[in-house]
């Protein structure tokens, strides 16, 4: 099981579509539990939350890992799975799977109903039957209710991708699934039409690689505004790119990440130290002059 799947949404979608085309029908018998290694992750497709936000992901996975060890059965709530044609694939419960894997890696053994302990970890599951389109909608709907809430950008990006993939879906269906306004979905459709007109040959591939923020900027020749919020916007974009390239690896292995930055630029590594660890000095308030009237 790959915990650092950094492929794009479109590439991940193509892999799932290939599994459906070449695979077998969904098993008739629905499992109640599955071995951890039998559940595959396609989080580039089915996880609407972006694993690029490594700090948020790591905090959540650590909390879930502690919860697993504290539970008498060493099991959390069921994860939702879907048959891709070749594998049981998780729709909801990505962070729980990450936590199960993290706990197993430490050598911790799971309690079994007969009182024994084993390193063959079992995961409680709930099966979802439906098409790929229905699975995408179910993944978005159920993840929006999970303990780690989706950010506004994540909801917008998911709605944008559903709009690109399934333009015949009603506005209300997309809006209700992603918990956004129907007017926003209407704007997404208008922007998609603009992209289709501008890029008639490969509009879908281009649109799927865009975030909603990027799609909104399509066709606008605007100079970068270097205002007070520019650094924050730029940092957010670079963070997204790092996450796309490395998944959660940077957060999981800080020593390796620090060394990688040092190899990239020794000067950068030295300058980052004071910026990251030294608090900003607060200016002393100026004394007001006393004025006699």
NORKA-V355002 format. One line per field, one symbol per residue. phi: phi as a letter, one per 30 degrees, with the letter a starting at -180 (. if undefined). A space follows every 50 residues. Layout:
phi=???
This chain:
phi=.dcbdcddeddddddddddddcccddeddcdcbbdeddcccbddcccddc dddddddddddddddddddddechbcddccbbdcjbbdcdcbkedddede ddddddjdcddcedjdbbccdcbdbbdcclddedddddddddddcddcdd dedddddddddddddbddddeddddddchbddddddddddddddddddbd dbddddddddddddddddicccddcccdcddddddddddddddddbicde ddbdddddddddddadddddddedddccddddddddddddcdc
